[in-house]
C-alpha cells in the first residue's frame, strides 16, 4: 500500500523508484509495477486518466485504450 503513490505517479523517476521498492520488498507484485512503468515509458502518462483530468487523448493512446488499455 505504501508504494502505490510511486506506482501511480506520472513521473519517470517515481516509476523507477517503484521498481526498486517492488523488487526489493514485494516480488509477487512486481508484475503490476512493470505494467505501470511500461505505460509511463510509452506515453509519459496514464491515458486512462485523460478524460478525468481534462486532457486530450492522442491517436496512439486511443488505440491503446480501444484495445483494452489498462485496468490499473
PyMOL Python script that loads the backbone (N, CA, C, O; Angstrom):
from pymol import cmd

cmd.read_pdbstr("""\
ATOM      1  N   UNK A   1       0.818  -1.203   0.000  1.00  0.00           N
ATOM      2  CA  UNK A   1       0.000   0.000   0.000  1.00  0.00           C
ATOM      3  C   UNK A   1       0.860   1.264   0.000  1.00  0.00           C
ATOM      4  O   UNK A   1       0.544   2.233  -0.691  1.00  0.00           O
ATOM      5  N   UNK A   2       1.916   1.253   0.754  1.00  0.00           N
ATOM      6  CA  UNK A   2       2.759   2.445   0.858  1.00  0.00           C
ATOM      7  C   UNK A   2       3.501   2.763  -0.435  1.00  0.00           C
ATOM      8  O   UNK A   2       3.978   3.883  -0.619  1.00  0.00           O
ATOM      9  N   UNK A   3       3.600   1.792  -1.324  1.00  0.00           N
ATOM     10  CA  UNK A   3       4.315   2.005  -2.577  1.00  0.00           C
ATOM     11  C   UNK A   3       3.415   2.568  -3.672  1.00  0.00           C
ATOM     12  O   UNK A   3       3.914   3.013  -4.705  1.00  0.00           O
ATOM     13  N   UNK A   4       2.121   2.559  -3.468  1.00  0.00           N
ATOM     14  CA  UNK A   4       1.189   2.950  -4.527  1.00  0.00           C
ATOM     15  C   UNK A   4       1.390   4.368  -5.052  1.00  0.00           C
ATOM     16  O   UNK A   4       1.228   4.572  -6.256  1.00  0.00           O
ATOM     17  N   UNK A   5       1.731   5.361  -4.231  1.00  0.00           N
ATOM     18  CA  UNK A   5       1.970   6.690  -4.806  1.00  0.00           C
ATOM     19  C   UNK A   5       3.091   6.696  -5.847  1.00  0.00           C
ATOM     20  O   UNK A   5       3.018   7.427  -6.835  1.00  0.00           O
ATOM     21  N   UNK A   6       4.120   5.889  -5.629  1.00  0.00           N
ATOM     22  CA  UNK A   6       5.197   5.786  -6.622  1.00  0.00           C
ATOM     23  C   UNK A   6       4.681   5.105  -7.887  1.00  0.00           C
ATOM     24  O   UNK A   6       4.960   5.548  -9.001  1.00  0.00           O
ATOM     25  N   UNK A   7       3.934   4.038  -7.702  1.00  0.00           N
ATOM     26  CA  UNK A   7       3.442   3.254  -8.829  1.00  0.00           C
ATOM     27  C   UNK A   7       2.458   4.046  -9.684  1.00  0.00           C
ATOM     28  O   UNK A   7       2.396   3.842 -10.897  1.00  0.00           O
ATOM     29  N   UNK A   8       1.698   4.932  -9.083  1.00  0.00           N
ATOM     30  CA  UNK A   8       0.664   5.659  -9.811  1.00  0.00           C
ATOM     31  C   UNK A   8       1.084   7.065 -10.226  1.00  0.00           C
ATOM     32  O   UNK A   8       0.291   7.804 -10.809  1.00  0.00           O
ATOM     33  N   UNK A   9       2.313   7.432  -9.932  1.00  0.00           N
ATOM     34  CA  UNK A   9       2.844   8.726 -10.343  1.00  0.00           C
ATOM     35  C   UNK A   9       3.104   8.741 -11.846  1.00  0.00           C
ATOM     36  O   UNK A   9       3.394   7.703 -12.440  1.00  0.00           O
ATOM     37  N   UNK A  10       3.000   9.901 -12.449  1.00  0.00           N
ATOM     38  CA  UNK A  10       3.296  10.062 -13.870  1.00  0.00           C
ATOM     39  C   UNK A  10       4.705  10.590 -14.095  1.00  0.00           C
ATOM     40  O   UNK A  10       5.011  11.091 -15.177  1.00  0.00           O
ATOM     41  N   UNK A  11       5.560  10.488 -13.098  1.00  0.00           N
ATOM     42  CA  UNK A  11       6.951  10.913 -13.212  1.00  0.00           C
ATOM     43  C   UNK A  11       7.844   9.687 -13.334  1.00  0.00           C
ATOM     44  O   UNK A  11       7.747   8.759 -12.531  1.00  0.00           O
ATOM     45  N   UNK A  12       8.706   9.685 -14.333  1.00  0.00           N
ATOM     46  CA  UNK A  12       9.567   8.537 -14.588  1.00  0.00           C
ATOM     47  C   UNK A  12      10.422   8.187 -13.374  1.00  0.00           C
ATOM     48  O   UNK A  12      10.590   7.008 -13.064  1.00  0.00           O
ATOM     49  N   UNK A  13      10.961   9.181 -12.685  1.00  0.00           N
ATOM     50  CA  UNK A  13      11.795   8.903 -11.506  1.00  0.00           C
ATOM     51  C   UNK A  13      11.003   8.138 -10.445  1.00  0.00           C
ATOM     52  O   UNK A  13      11.541   7.241  -9.795  1.00  0.00           O
ATOM     53  N   UNK A  14       9.740   8.486 -10.271  1.00  0.00           N
ATOM     54  CA  UNK A  14       8.903   7.766  -9.309  1.00  0.00           C
ATOM     55  C   UNK A  14       8.639   6.339  -9.771  1.00  0.00           C
ATOM     56  O   UNK A  14       8.597   5.415  -8.959  1.00  0.00           O
ATOM     57  N   UNK A  15       8.461   6.161 -11.074  1.00  0.00           N
ATOM     58  CA  UNK A  15       8.251   4.815 -11.604  1.00  0.00           C
ATOM     59  C   UNK A  15       9.487   3.948 -11.374  1.00  0.00           C
ATOM     60  O   UNK A  15       9.370   2.775 -11.020  1.00  0.00           O
ATOM     61  N   UNK A  16      10.667   4.526 -11.576  1.00  0.00           N
ATOM     62  CA  UNK A  16      11.905   3.777 -11.338  1.00  0.00           C
ATOM     63  C   UNK A  16      12.053   3.447  -9.858  1.00  0.00           C
ATOM     64  O   UNK A  16      12.503   2.354  -9.513  1.00  0.00           O
ATOM     65  N   UNK A  17      11.683   4.376  -8.978  1.00  0.00           N
ATOM     66  CA  UNK A  17      11.702   4.117  -7.534  1.00  0.00           C
ATOM     67  C   UNK A  17      10.719   3.004  -7.196  1.00  0.00           C
ATOM     68  O   UNK A  17      11.010   2.142  -6.366  1.00  0.00           O
ATOM     69  N   UNK A  18       9.572   3.024  -7.829  1.00  0.00           N
ATOM     70  CA  UNK A  18       8.580   1.971  -7.636  1.00  0.00           C
ATOM     71  C   UNK A  18       9.176   0.611  -7.973  1.00  0.00           C
ATOM     72  O   UNK A  18       8.977  -0.363  -7.245  1.00  0.00           O
ATOM     73  N   UNK A  19       9.902   0.553  -9.074  1.00  0.00           N
ATOM     74  CA  UNK A  19      10.538  -0.707  -9.465  1.00  0.00           C
ATOM     75  C   UNK A  19      11.510  -1.177  -8.390  1.00  0.00           C
ATOM     76  O   UNK A  19      11.534  -2.361  -8.053  1.00  0.00           O
ATOM     77  N   UNK A  20      12.306  -0.268  -7.851  1.00  0.00           N
ATOM     78  CA  UNK A  20      13.249  -0.628  -6.786  1.00  0.00           C
ATOM     79  C   UNK A  20      12.511  -1.152  -5.564  1.00  0.00           C
ATOM     80  O   UNK A  20      12.881  -2.187  -5.010  1.00  0.00           O
ATOM     81  N   UNK A  21      11.478  -0.449  -5.145  1.00  0.00           N
ATOM     82  CA  UNK A  21      10.728  -0.844  -3.955  1.00  0.00           C
ATOM     83  C   UNK A  21      10.049  -2.195  -4.137  1.00  0.00           C
ATOM     84  O   UNK A  21      10.122  -3.061  -3.265  1.00  0.00           O
ATOM     85  N   UNK A  22       9.396  -2.364  -5.267  1.00  0.00           N
ATOM     86  CA  UNK A  22       8.688  -3.614  -5.502  1.00  0.00           C
ATOM     87  C   UNK A  22       9.649  -4.786  -5.664  1.00  0.00           C
ATOM     88  O   UNK A  22       9.357  -5.896  -5.217  1.00  0.00           O
ATOM     89  N   UNK A  23      10.782  -4.548  -6.294  1.00  0.00           N
ATOM     90  CA  UNK A  23      11.763  -5.619  -6.470  1.00  0.00           C
ATOM     91  C   UNK A  23      12.324  -6.057  -5.129  1.00  0.00           C
ATOM     92  O   UNK A  23      12.451  -7.252  -4.865  1.00  0.00           O
ATOM     93  N   UNK A  24      12.657  -5.103  -4.291  1.00  0.00           N
ATOM     94  CA  UNK A  24      13.288  -5.411  -3.008  1.00  0.00           C
ATOM     95  C   UNK A  24      12.305  -5.991  -2.000  1.00  0.00           C
ATOM     96  O   UNK A  24      12.688  -6.847  -1.202  1.00  0.00           O
ATOM     97  N   UNK A  25      11.079  -5.560  -2.012  1.00  0.00           N
ATOM     98  CA  UNK A  25      10.166  -5.886  -0.923  1.00  0.00           C
ATOM     99  C   UNK A  25       9.016  -6.799  -1.314  1.00  0.00           C
ATOM    100  O   UNK A  25       8.532  -7.560  -0.476  1.00  0.00           O
ATOM    101  N   UNK A  26       8.577  -6.749  -2.522  1.00  0.00           N
ATOM    102  CA  UNK A  26       7.353  -7.467  -2.867  1.00  0.00           C
ATOM    103  C   UNK A  26       7.445  -8.090  -4.252  1.00  0.00           C
ATOM    104  O   UNK A  26       6.776  -7.635  -5.180  1.00  0.00           O
ATOM    105  N   UNK A  27       8.247  -9.102  -4.399  1.00  0.00           N
ATOM    106  CA  UNK A  27       8.469  -9.746  -5.697  1.00  0.00           C
ATOM    107  C   UNK A  27       7.154 -10.159  -6.360  1.00  0.00           C
ATOM    108  O   UNK A  27       7.027 -10.087  -7.583  1.00  0.00           O
ATOM    109  N   UNK A  28       6.195 -10.583  -5.574  1.00  0.00           N
ATOM    110  CA  UNK A  28       4.932 -11.041  -6.157  1.00  0.00           C
ATOM    111  C   UNK A  28       4.133  -9.908  -6.802  1.00  0.00           C
ATOM    112  O   UNK A  28       3.258 -10.165  -7.630  1.00  0.00           O
ATOM    113  N   UNK A  29       4.421  -8.664  -6.436  1.00  0.00           N
ATOM    114  CA  UNK A  29       3.717  -7.523  -7.013  1.00  0.00           C
ATOM    115  C   UNK A  29       4.495  -6.851  -8.140  1.00  0.00           C
ATOM    116  O   UNK A  29       4.037  -5.857  -8.703  1.00  0.00           O
ATOM    117  N   UNK A  30       5.643  -7.379  -8.464  1.00  0.00           N
ATOM    118  CA  UNK A  30       6.495  -6.765  -9.477  1.00  0.00           C
ATOM    119  C   UNK A  30       5.779  -6.627 -10.821  1.00  0.00           C
ATOM    120  O   UNK A  30       5.977  -5.640 -11.530  1.00  0.00           O
ATOM    121  N   UNK A  31       4.964  -7.591 -11.166  1.00  0.00           N
ATOM    122  CA  UNK A  31       4.231  -7.560 -12.432  1.00  0.00           C
ATOM    123  C   UNK A  31       3.444  -6.255 -12.580  1.00  0.00           C
ATOM    124  O   UNK A  31       3.435  -5.652 -13.653  1.00  0.00           O
ATOM    125  N   UNK A  32       2.796  -5.830 -11.522  1.00  0.00           N
ATOM    126  CA  UNK A  32       1.992  -4.611 -11.579  1.00  0.00           C
ATOM    127  C   UNK A  32       2.868  -3.370 -11.724  1.00  0.00           C
ATOM    128  O   UNK A  32       2.518  -2.438 -12.448  1.00  0.00           O
ATOM    129  N   UNK A  33       3.991  -3.361 -11.042  1.00  0.00           N
ATOM    130  CA  UNK A  33       4.921  -2.237 -11.157  1.00  0.00           C
ATOM    131  C   UNK A  33       5.452  -2.136 -12.586  1.00  0.00           C
ATOM    132  O   UNK A  33       5.584  -1.037 -13.125  1.00  0.00           O
ATOM    133  N   UNK A  34       5.755  -3.277 -13.197  1.00  0.00           N
ATOM    134  CA  UNK A  34       6.246  -3.300 -14.577  1.00  0.00           C
ATOM    135  C   UNK A  34       5.177  -2.756 -15.527  1.00  0.00           C
ATOM    136  O   UNK A  34       5.488  -1.975 -16.426  1.00  0.00           O
ATOM    137  N   UNK A  35       3.931  -3.160 -15.334  1.00  0.00           N
ATOM    138  CA  UNK A  35       2.848  -2.665 -16.192  1.00  0.00           C
ATOM    139  C   UNK A  35       2.732  -1.144 -16.111  1.00  0.00           C
ATOM    140  O   UNK A  35       2.587  -0.473 -17.133  1.00  0.00           O
ATOM    141  N   UNK A  36       2.797  -0.611 -14.907  1.00  0.00           N
ATOM    142  CA  UNK A  36       2.717   0.841 -14.731  1.00  0.00           C
ATOM    143  C   UNK A  36       3.910   1.534 -15.402  1.00  0.00           C
ATOM    144  O   UNK A  36       3.742   2.525 -16.113  1.00  0.00           O
ATOM    145  N   UNK A  37       5.093   1.011 -15.171  1.00  0.00           N
ATOM    146  CA  UNK A  37       6.305   1.597 -15.749  1.00  0.00           C
ATOM    147  C   UNK A  37       6.239   1.618 -17.272  1.00  0.00           C
ATOM    148  O   UNK A  37       6.568   2.629 -17.893  1.00  0.00           O
ATOM    149  N   UNK A  38       5.821   0.520 -17.870  1.00  0.00           N
ATOM    150  CA  UNK A  38       5.780   0.437 -19.332  1.00  0.00           C
ATOM    151  C   UNK A  38       4.821   1.466 -19.935  1.00  0.00           C
ATOM    152  O   UNK A  38       5.089   2.009 -21.007  1.00  0.00           O
ATOM    153  N   UNK A  39       3.720   1.731 -19.259  1.00  0.00           N
ATOM    154  CA  UNK A  39       2.772   2.730 -19.766  1.00  0.00           C
ATOM    155  C   UNK A  39       3.388   4.123 -19.702  1.00  0.00           C
ATOM    156  O   UNK A  39       3.256   4.901 -20.647  1.00  0.00           O
ATOM    157  N   UNK A  40       4.060   4.445 -18.597  1.00  0.00           N
ATOM    158  CA  UNK A  40       4.706   5.756 -18.470  1.00  0.00           C
ATOM    159  C   UNK A  40       5.846   5.891 -19.475  1.00  0.00           C
ATOM    160  O   UNK A  40       6.029   6.959 -20.059  1.00  0.00           O
ATOM    161  N   UNK A  41       6.611   4.827 -19.681  1.00  0.00           N
ATOM    162  CA  UNK A  41       7.691   4.886 -20.673  1.00  0.00           C
ATOM    163  C   UNK A  41       7.124   5.101 -22.072  1.00  0.00           C
ATOM    164  O   UNK A  41       7.723   5.808 -22.883  1.00  0.00           O
ATOM    165  N   UNK A  42       5.998   4.510 -22.353  1.00  0.00           N
ATOM    166  CA  UNK A  42       5.405   4.593 -23.686  1.00  0.00           C
ATOM    167  C   UNK A  42       4.710   5.933 -23.935  1.00  0.00           C
ATOM    168  O   UNK A  42       4.875   6.533 -24.998  1.00  0.00           O
ATOM    169  N   UNK A  43       3.932   6.400 -22.951  1.00  0.00           N
ATOM    170  CA  UNK A  43       3.094   7.584 -23.160  1.00  0.00           C
ATOM    171  C   UNK A  43       3.493   8.802 -22.326  1.00  0.00           C
ATOM    172  O   UNK A  43       3.096   9.922 -22.644  1.00  0.00           O
ATOM    173  N   UNK A  44       4.268   8.596 -21.272  1.00  0.00           N
ATOM    174  CA  UNK A  44       4.613   9.697 -20.378  1.00  0.00           C
ATOM    175  C   UNK A  44       3.508  10.050 -19.397  1.00  0.00           C
ATOM    176  O   UNK A  44       3.622  11.018 -18.645  1.00  0.00           O
ATOM    177  N   UNK A  45       2.454   9.276 -19.406  1.00  0.00           N
ATOM    178  CA  UNK A  45       1.301   9.475 -18.522  1.00  0.00           C
ATOM    179  C   UNK A  45       0.408   8.244 -18.624  1.00  0.00           C
ATOM    180  O   UNK A  45       0.669   7.338 -19.416  1.00  0.00           O
ATOM    181  N   UNK A  46      -0.653   8.220 -17.812  1.00  0.00           N
ATOM    182  CA  UNK A  46      -1.619   7.134 -17.872  1.00  0.00           C
ATOM    183  C   UNK A  46      -2.810   7.584 -18.723  1.00  0.00           C
ATOM    184  O   UNK A  46      -3.610   8.402 -18.270  1.00  0.00           O
ATOM    185  N   UNK A  47      -2.940   7.062 -19.950  1.00  0.00           N
ATOM    186  CA  UNK A  47      -4.005   7.512 -20.846  1.00  0.00           C
ATOM    187  C   UNK A  47      -5.416   7.327 -20.285  1.00  0.00           C
ATOM    188  O   UNK A  47      -6.318   8.092 -20.626  1.00  0.00           O
ATOM    189  N   UNK A  48      -5.615   6.333 -19.441  1.00  0.00           N
ATOM    190  CA  UNK A  48      -6.964   6.108 -18.916  1.00  0.00           C
ATOM    191  C   UNK A  48      -7.405   7.222 -17.966  1.00  0.00           C
ATOM    192  O   UNK A  48      -8.570   7.263 -17.571  1.00  0.00           O
ATOM    193  N   UNK A  49      -6.503   8.119 -17.597  1.00  0.00           N
ATOM    194  CA  UNK A  49      -6.848   9.262 -16.746  1.00  0.00           C
ATOM    195  C   UNK A  49      -7.200  10.515 -17.557  1.00  0.00           C
ATOM    196  O   UNK A  49      -7.651  11.508 -16.986  1.00  0.00           O
ATOM    197  N   UNK A  50      -7.003  10.482 -18.862  1.00  0.00           N
ATOM    198  CA  UNK A  50      -7.137  11.692 -19.680  1.00  0.00           C
ATOM    199  C   UNK A  50      -8.490  12.379 -19.522  1.00  0.00           C
ATOM    200  O   UNK A  50      -8.544  13.579 -19.254  1.00  0.00           O
ATOM    201  N   UNK A  51      -9.558  11.650 -19.680  1.00  0.00           N
ATOM    202  CA  UNK A  51     -10.890  12.265 -19.610  1.00  0.00           C
ATOM    203  C   UNK A  51     -11.110  12.905 -18.240  1.00  0.00           C
ATOM    204  O   UNK A  51     -11.595  14.032 -18.143  1.00  0.00           O
ATOM    205  N   UNK A  52     -10.749  12.178 -17.188  1.00  0.00           N
ATOM    206  CA  UNK A  52     -10.943  12.663 -15.824  1.00  0.00           C
ATOM    207  C   UNK A  52     -10.131  13.934 -15.552  1.00  0.00           C
ATOM    208  O   UNK A  52     -10.552  14.796 -14.779  1.00  0.00           O
ATOM    209  N   UNK A  53      -8.964  14.039 -16.195  1.00  0.00           N
ATOM    210  CA  UNK A  53      -8.084  15.183 -15.976  1.00  0.00           C
ATOM    211  C   UNK A  53      -8.230  16.270 -17.042  1.00  0.00           C
ATOM    212  O   UNK A  53      -7.487  17.251 -17.039  1.00  0.00           O
ATOM    213  N   UNK A  54      -9.185  16.091 -17.947  1.00  0.00           N
ATOM    214  CA  UNK A  54      -9.427  17.096 -18.975  1.00  0.00           C
ATOM    215  C   UNK A  54      -8.332  17.178 -20.021  1.00  0.00           C
ATOM    216  O   UNK A  54      -8.112  18.235 -20.611  1.00  0.00           O
ATOM    217  N   UNK A  55      -7.643  16.064 -20.256  1.00  0.00           N
ATOM    218  CA  UNK A  55      -6.558  16.049 -21.245  1.00  0.00           C
ATOM    219  C   UNK A  55      -7.059  15.463 -22.557  1.00  0.00           C
ATOM    220  O   UNK A  55      -7.952  14.616 -22.582  1.00  0.00           O
ATOM    221  N   UNK A  56      -6.465  15.931 -23.639  1.00  0.00           N
ATOM    222  CA  UNK A  56      -6.730  15.355 -24.952  1.00  0.00           C
ATOM    223  C   UNK A  56      -6.038  13.999 -25.041  1.00  0.00           C
ATOM    224  O   UNK A  56      -4.927  13.828 -24.539  1.00  0.00           O
ATOM    225  N   UNK A  57      -6.692  13.049 -25.672  1.00  0.00           N
ATOM    226  CA  UNK A  57      -6.122  11.725 -25.893  1.00  0.00           C
ATOM    227  C   UNK A  57      -5.494  11.696 -27.276  1.00  0.00           C
ATOM    228  O   UNK A  57      -6.132  12.067 -28.260  1.00  0.00           O
ATOM    229  N   UNK A  58      -4.245  11.255 -27.352  1.00  0.00           N
ATOM    230  CA  UNK A  58      -3.570  11.157 -28.643  1.00  0.00           C
ATOM    231  C   UNK A  58      -4.110   9.955 -29.408  1.00  0.00           C
ATOM    232  O   UNK A  58      -4.693   9.053 -28.807  1.00  0.00           O
ATOM    233  N   UNK A  59      -3.923   9.931 -30.733  1.00  0.00           N
ATOM    234  CA  UNK A  59      -4.357   8.766 -31.505  1.00  0.00           C
ATOM    235  C   UNK A  59      -3.717   7.465 -30.998  1.00  0.00           C
ATOM    236  O   UNK A  59      -4.390   6.437 -30.925  1.00  0.00           O
ATOM    237  N   UNK A  60      -2.433   7.501 -30.651  1.00  0.00           N
ATOM    238  CA  UNK A  60      -1.762   6.299 -30.145  1.00  0.00           C
ATOM    239  C   UNK A  60      -2.380   5.845 -28.820  1.00  0.00           C
ATOM    240  O   UNK A  60      -2.574   4.652 -28.592  1.00  0.00           O
ATOM    241  N   UNK A  61      -2.682   6.803 -27.960  1.00  0.00           N
ATOM    242  CA  UNK A  61      -3.325   6.459 -26.689  1.00  0.00           C
ATOM    243  C   UNK A  61      -4.707   5.856 -26.930  1.00  0.00           C
ATOM    244  O   UNK A  61      -5.099   4.911 -26.245  1.00  0.00           O
ATOM    245  N   UNK A  62      -5.445   6.396 -27.896  1.00  0.00           N
ATOM    246  CA  UNK A  62      -6.784   5.885 -28.169  1.00  0.00           C
ATOM    247  C   UNK A  62      -6.733   4.444 -28.647  1.00  0.00           C
ATOM    248  O   UNK A  62      -7.568   3.629 -28.254  1.00  0.00           O
ATOM    249  N   UNK A  63      -5.761   4.123 -29.492  1.00  0.00           N
ATOM    250  CA  UNK A  63      -5.590   2.737 -29.943  1.00  0.00           C
ATOM    251  C   UNK A  63      -5.330   1.835 -28.741  1.00  0.00           C
ATOM    252  O   UNK A  63      -5.907   0.752 -28.637  1.00  0.00           O
ATOM    253  N   UNK A  64      -4.469   2.277 -27.839  1.00  0.00           N
ATOM    254  CA  UNK A  64      -4.164   1.532 -26.614  1.00  0.00           C
ATOM    255  C   UNK A  64      -5.435   1.319 -25.785  1.00  0.00           C
ATOM    256  O   UNK A  64      -5.710   0.205 -25.339  1.00  0.00           O
ATOM    257  N   UNK A  65      -6.200   2.382 -25.583  1.00  0.00           N
ATOM    258  CA  UNK A  65      -7.419   2.287 -24.782  1.00  0.00           C
ATOM    259  C   UNK A  65      -8.471   1.413 -25.459  1.00  0.00           C
ATOM    260  O   UNK A  65      -9.146   0.626 -24.796  1.00  0.00           O
ATOM    261  N   UNK A  66      -8.611   1.548 -26.777  1.00  0.00           N
ATOM    262  CA  UNK A  66      -9.582   0.743 -27.518  1.00  0.00           C
ATOM    263  C   UNK A  66      -9.238  -0.740 -27.475  1.00  0.00           C
ATOM    264  O   UNK A  66     -10.121  -1.592 -27.578  1.00  0.00           O
ATOM    265  N   UNK A  67      -7.954  -1.044 -27.323  1.00  0.00           N
ATOM    266  CA  UNK A  67      -7.508  -2.431 -27.255  1.00  0.00           C
ATOM    267  C   UNK A  67      -7.578  -3.018 -25.856  1.00  0.00           C
ATOM    268  O   UNK A  67      -7.041  -4.097 -25.608  1.00  0.00           O
ATOM    269  N   UNK A  68      -8.222  -2.332 -24.958  1.00  0.00           N
ATOM    270  CA  UNK A  68      -8.329  -2.833 -23.595  1.00  0.00           C
ATOM    271  C   UNK A  68      -7.600  -1.959 -22.605  1.00  0.00           C
ATOM    272  O   UNK A  68      -7.873  -1.990 -21.405  1.00  0.00           O
ATOM    273  N   UNK A  69      -6.658  -1.169 -23.125  1.00  0.00           N
ATOM    274  CA  UNK A  69      -5.956  -0.210 -22.282  1.00  0.00           C
ATOM    275  C   UNK A  69      -5.346  -0.814 -21.057  1.00  0.00           C
ATOM    276  O   UNK A  69      -4.674  -1.844 -21.108  1.00  0.00           O
ATOM    277  N   UNK A  70      -5.591  -0.159 -19.963  1.00  0.00           N
ATOM    278  CA  UNK A  70      -5.011  -0.554 -18.691  1.00  0.00           C
ATOM    279  C   UNK A  70      -6.100  -0.519 -17.648  1.00  0.00           C
ATOM    280  O   UNK A  70      -6.826   0.467 -17.528  1.00  0.00           O
ATOM    281  N   UNK A  71      -6.213  -1.578 -16.905  1.00  0.00           N
ATOM    282  CA  UNK A  71      -7.271  -1.647 -15.897  1.00  0.00           C
ATOM    283  C   UNK A  71      -6.816  -1.195 -14.526  1.00  0.00           C
ATOM    284  O   UNK A  71      -7.615  -1.155 -13.589  1.00  0.00           O
ATOM    285  N   UNK A  72      -5.511  -0.847 -14.391  1.00  0.00           N
ATOM    286  CA  UNK A  72      -4.963  -0.288 -13.175  1.00  0.00           C
ATOM    287  C   UNK A  72      -5.191  -1.090 -11.965  1.00  0.00           C
ATOM    288  O   UNK A  72      -4.764  -0.702 -10.877  1.00  0.00           O
TER     289      UNK A  72
END
""", "prot")
cmd.dss("prot")
cmd.show_as("cartoon", "prot")
cmd.util.cbc("prot")
cmd.orient("prot")
